[in-house]
Amino acid sequence: MSPSRSSNFTRNLKQTATYWGNPVSDGYGGRNFDAPVEIDVRWEDKQELFTDTSGQEKLSRAVVFVGEDVQVGGYLFLGSSSAGNPLDVSGAYEIKQFSKIPDLKAENFLRKIWL
């Protein structure tokens, strides 16, 4: 696929979200994150049953489709934010689960987040 063409999975990512990734313990019970980056998303405020990384069934507060890989434990906020810590941002939610499903040719991927 040429770089100028978007995949069926990514062409409808028309919203902007702020993503804080790479959560690591700060040694004092908190976490540090990479600097926030804006990513294109399709955000759906809806409850959906999913299985978290520990194998427990949970109910999401939102389902978000993204065009790039993200990390469970990172945070996502619908809109733009320059805050260094997502815990200081009202409406920033922890990524509880992430899946990446290839198309039939394994050239493009559907990436889905449960918050």
Helices and strands as residue ranges (DSSP letters): E 15-20, E 24-25, E 31-32, E 37-44, E 49-51, E 57-59, E 63-66, E 75-78, G 86-88, E 92-94, E 97-102, E 109-114
